[in-house]
Amino acid sequence: MKPVTLAAADAYCRDLTKRHYENFIVASALVRPDVRRDLARVYAFCRTTDDLGDESTSREEALTRLGRWRDELQAVFAGETPVHPVLIALRETIARAAIPHQLFLDLIGANVQDQHVTSYPNWLQLEGYCKLSAAPVGRMVLAVFGVTDPRAPGLSDDVCIGLQLANHAQDVKRDAQIGRRYLLDDEISAFGTSGAVRALVERARRLLDSGRTLETIVPFALSLQLRLYRKGGLAICRAIERLDYHTEMRRPTVSTREKLAILLGSYVRT
């Protein structure tokens, strides 16, 4: 088999990013080409990891594929030459930006957890999951941009977890169809399903508010992207509120008009 070149690996990562994540592209024109390349590599790893867990035909297949992916990643950390194009490209970024290896392992661990855990009894348990599945992505991005402010990691964790909670609150119906529930058992018991959705939305809003500070201590292009994410997360929360928090019946959406308003407002404000 002919080895995959770094240029071909990067082309693979760029294509994966463009096909799956439109919001990633919005502010990327403001980012230096080398940083944009690193971000595409990081995103390609995250997308591939999620797909290995979500697109498998069974739990056993997902665990096998994720285990193999983890072994290939650890081999890269040990200095071995990877075969998968994402890892070929990613090892360059890991070395350049000194991204901690554990962040990548945590993401794989979150996807493994999804195969075993289908509901969460309380916030402590769900927060632990979010720290594996959402927070590492923000920390990877901070490393790529060279952000060293000691306040940044904690603020980034809040924003990433807030975004994830907004998505969980939005996707209650869809998650139920695949046998998962991210609403908290104790809040369902206390407030009912719609009340548990509302509690998740309120928690998401509080966490997203940390983005206001984070946006002031990072480079301009990242500040704009973070503002878009924060405002987008809040827009999801408003859409859920308009449904009176009954997302177990219908998935709320954010209108194109509102998305454009967020984009234009974020550019002007930033």
matplotlib code that plots the C-alpha trace (Angstrom):
import matplotlib.pyplot as plt

x = [0.0, 1.3, 1.9, -0.4, 1.5, 1.0, -0.5, -3.1, -3.8, -4.5, -6.7, -8.7, -9.1, -10.2, -12.8, -14.1, -14.4, -16.2, -18.7, -19.7, -19.3, -20.4, -19.9, -16.3, -15.8, -17.4, -14.5, -11.7, -10.9, -9.6, -7.2, -3.6, -3.4, -1.2, -3.7, -6.6, -4.9, -4.3, -8.0, -9.1, -6.9, -8.3, -11.9, -11.2, -10.1, -13.2, -15.5, -13.9, -14.0, -17.7, -18.5, -16.8, -19.2, -22.4, -22.3, -21.5, -24.2, -23.9, -22.4, -19.9, -18.8, -18.5, -16.3, -14.1, -13.6, -13.0, -10.5, -8.6, -8.7, -7.3, -4.5, -3.6, -3.5, -1.4, 1.0, 1.4, 2.2, 4.8, 6.5, 5.2, 4.2, 0.4, -1.6, -4.9, -4.8, -6.3, -3.5, -0.8, -1.9, -2.8, 0.6, 2.2, -0.3, 0.1, 3.9, 3.7, 1.0, 2.1, -1.5, -1.7, -2.3, -4.9, -7.4, -7.6, -7.9, -10.7, -12.7, -12.4, -13.3, -16.5, -17.6, -16.8, -19.0, -21.8, -21.9, -22.4, -24.3, -27.7, -28.9, -27.5, -29.0, -27.7, -25.7, -22.4, -22.6, -23.5, -20.9, -18.2, -19.3, -19.3, -15.7, -14.7, -16.9, -17.0, -14.3, -11.3, -12.2, -12.0, -8.7, -7.3, -8.4, -6.8, -3.5, -3.7, -4.1, -1.3, -3.6, -1.7, -3.9, -4.5, -8.2, -8.8, -9.1, -11.8, -13.8, -13.5, -14.7, -17.8, -18.6, -18.1, -20.2, -22.9, -23.1, -23.3, -26.1, -28.0, -27.7, -28.8, -31.9, -32.6, -32.2, -34.4, -36.6, -33.8, -31.7, -34.7, -34.9, -31.4, -31.9, -30.1, -31.2, -29.2, -31.9, -31.2, -33.1, -33.5, -34.8, -37.3, -38.6, -38.9, -40.1, -41.3, -39.7, -40.3, -39.1, -35.9, -35.4, -35.8, -33.3, -30.8, -31.4, -30.9, -27.7, -26.5, -27.2, -25.2, -22.2, -22.3, -22.1, -18.4, -17.8, -18.1, -14.9, -13.2, -13.8, -11.8, -8.6, -8.1, -7.0, -9.5, -10.4, -11.0, -12.9, -15.3, -15.7, -16.4, -19.0, -20.8, -20.8, -22.1, -24.8, -25.7, -26.1, -28.3, -30.4, -31.0, -32.1, -34.6, -35.9, -36.5, -38.2, -40.6, -41.7, -42.3, -39.5, -41.4, -38.4, -39.5, -42.2, -40.5, -36.9, -36.6, -34.7, -33.1, -34.3, -31.9, -32.9, -31.8, -28.5, -27.7, -28.5, -26.1, -23.4, -23.6, -24.0, -21.0, -18.8, -19.8, -19.6, -16.2]
y = [0.0, 3.4, 5.6, 8.6, 11.9, 14.7, 16.8, 14.1, 13.7, 17.4, 17.4, 14.6, 16.6, 19.7, 17.7, 16.1, 19.5, 21.2, 18.3, 18.1, 21.4, 24.6, 26.9, 26.0, 27.8, 31.1, 32.8, 30.6, 33.1, 35.4, 32.7, 32.3, 29.4, 27.3, 27.7, 27.0, 23.7, 22.7, 23.4, 21.2, 18.4, 18.7, 18.8, 15.8, 13.8, 14.8, 14.0, 10.6, 9.6, 10.5, 8.6, 5.5, 5.5, 6.7, 5.0, 1.5, -1.1, -2.4, -1.6, -4.4, -3.0, 0.5, -0.6, -2.6, 0.3, 2.8, 0.5, 0.1, 3.9, 4.4, 1.9, 3.7, 7.0, 5.7, 4.3, 7.8, 9.1, 6.4, 7.6, 5.1, 6.1, 6.2, 4.9, 6.7, 10.1, 12.0, 10.7, 11.4, 15.1, 15.4, 14.3, 17.4, 19.6, 17.8, 18.3, 22.0, 23.1, 20.8, 19.6, 17.2, 13.7, 13.1, 15.4, 13.0, 10.0, 11.7, 12.2, 8.5, 7.7, 9.7, 7.8, 4.5, 5.7, 6.4, 2.7, 1.7, 4.6, 5.6, 8.0, 10.1, 10.3, 13.7, 16.7, 15.5, 12.4, 14.3, 17.0, 14.3, 13.0, 16.5, 17.1, 14.1, 14.8, 18.6, 20.3, 18.7, 20.2, 23.8, 23.1, 21.7, 24.9, 27.1, 25.2, 25.6, 29.4, 29.5, 31.0, 30.9, 33.0, 30.8, 31.8, 30.5, 26.7, 26.9, 29.5, 27.4, 24.3, 26.3, 27.4, 23.9, 22.2, 24.9, 24.3, 20.6, 21.0, 23.2, 20.5, 17.8, 19.9, 20.4, 16.7, 15.0, 13.4, 12.3, 10.9, 8.9, 7.2, 5.8, 4.9, 7.7, 10.4, 13.3, 14.8, 14.2, 11.5, 13.5, 16.5, 14.4, 13.0, 16.5, 18.6, 16.2, 16.0, 19.6, 20.8, 18.8, 20.3, 23.8, 23.1, 21.9, 25.1, 27.3, 25.6, 26.0, 29.7, 30.2, 28.3, 30.0, 33.4, 32.6, 33.1, 36.9, 36.9, 34.3, 36.4, 39.3, 37.3, 35.3, 36.4, 38.2, 35.4, 33.0, 35.7, 36.0, 32.2, 31.9, 34.7, 32.9, 29.7, 31.4, 33.3, 30.2, 28.3, 31.0, 31.0, 27.2, 28.0, 30.6, 28.1, 25.5, 28.1, 29.0, 25.3, 25.6, 23.1, 20.2, 18.9, 15.3, 16.0, 18.2, 19.3, 23.1, 24.9, 28.3, 30.2, 31.3, 34.9, 34.5, 32.8, 35.7, 38.2, 36.4, 36.3, 40.0, 41.1, 39.1, 40.6, 44.1, 43.6, 41.8]
z = [0.0, -1.0, 2.1, 2.5, 2.1, 4.6, 1.8, 1.1, 4.8, 5.1, 2.1, 3.7, 6.9, 5.0, 3.1, 6.3, 7.9, 5.0, 4.7, 8.3, 10.0, 8.3, 11.4, 11.4, 8.2, 9.1, 10.8, 9.4, 6.7, 9.5, 10.8, 9.6, 7.1, 9.4, 12.3, 10.0, 9.0, 12.6, 13.4, 10.5, 11.8, 15.3, 14.0, 11.7, 14.7, 16.7, 13.8, 13.2, 16.8, 17.0, 13.8, 15.1, 18.0, 16.4, 13.0, 14.1, 13.7, 17.3, 20.6, 20.2, 16.8, 18.2, 21.1, 18.8, 16.4, 19.3, 20.9, 17.7, 17.2, 20.7, 20.1, 16.9, 18.6, 21.5, 18.9, 17.5, 20.9, 21.2, 18.1, 15.6, 12.0, 11.6, 8.7, 9.0, 7.2, 10.2, 12.5, 9.9, 9.8, 13.5, 14.9, 13.3, 15.1, 18.4, 18.2, 17.1, 19.6, 22.4, 22.9, 25.9, 24.8, 27.5, 25.7, 22.7, 24.9, 26.9, 23.7, 22.8, 26.4, 26.2, 23.1, 24.9, 27.8, 25.3, 24.5, 28.2, 29.8, 28.5, 31.2, 34.1, 37.6, 38.6, 37.5, 39.0, 36.7, 33.6, 34.3, 34.4, 31.0, 29.6, 30.8, 28.7, 25.6, 25.3, 27.3, 25.6, 22.3, 23.6, 25.3, 22.0, 20.2, 22.9, 22.4, 18.6, 19.1, 21.7, 24.4, 27.7, 30.0, 33.1, 33.1, 29.7, 30.3, 32.9, 30.9, 27.8, 29.7, 30.7, 27.2, 25.6, 28.3, 28.0, 24.2, 24.8, 27.3, 24.8, 22.2, 24.6, 25.6, 21.9, 20.9, 23.6, 21.0, 18.7, 21.6, 22.8, 19.4, 19.8, 23.5, 25.1, 27.6, 28.8, 31.0, 34.6, 36.4, 39.6, 37.7, 35.7, 39.0, 40.5, 37.6, 34.8, 31.4, 30.3, 33.6, 33.3, 29.8, 31.3, 34.1, 31.5, 29.4, 32.5, 33.3, 29.7, 29.8, 33.0, 31.6, 28.2, 30.0, 30.7, 27.0, 27.5, 29.5, 27.4, 24.2, 25.7, 26.3, 23.1, 19.6, 17.4, 15.0, 17.9, 19.8, 16.8, 16.5, 20.3, 20.1, 17.3, 19.3, 22.4, 20.6, 18.6, 21.9, 23.3, 20.2, 20.7, 24.2, 23.0, 20.4, 23.1, 25.3, 22.5, 22.5, 26.2, 26.7, 25.1, 23.1, 23.8, 21.2, 18.6, 17.9, 17.9, 15.1, 14.8, 11.7, 8.9, 9.7, 13.3, 12.2, 9.9, 12.7, 15.0, 12.3, 11.4, 15.0, 16.1, 13.4, 14.3, 18.1, 17.9]

ax = plt.figure().add_subplot(projection="3d")
ax.plot(x, y, z, "-o")
ax.set_aspect("equal")
plt.show()
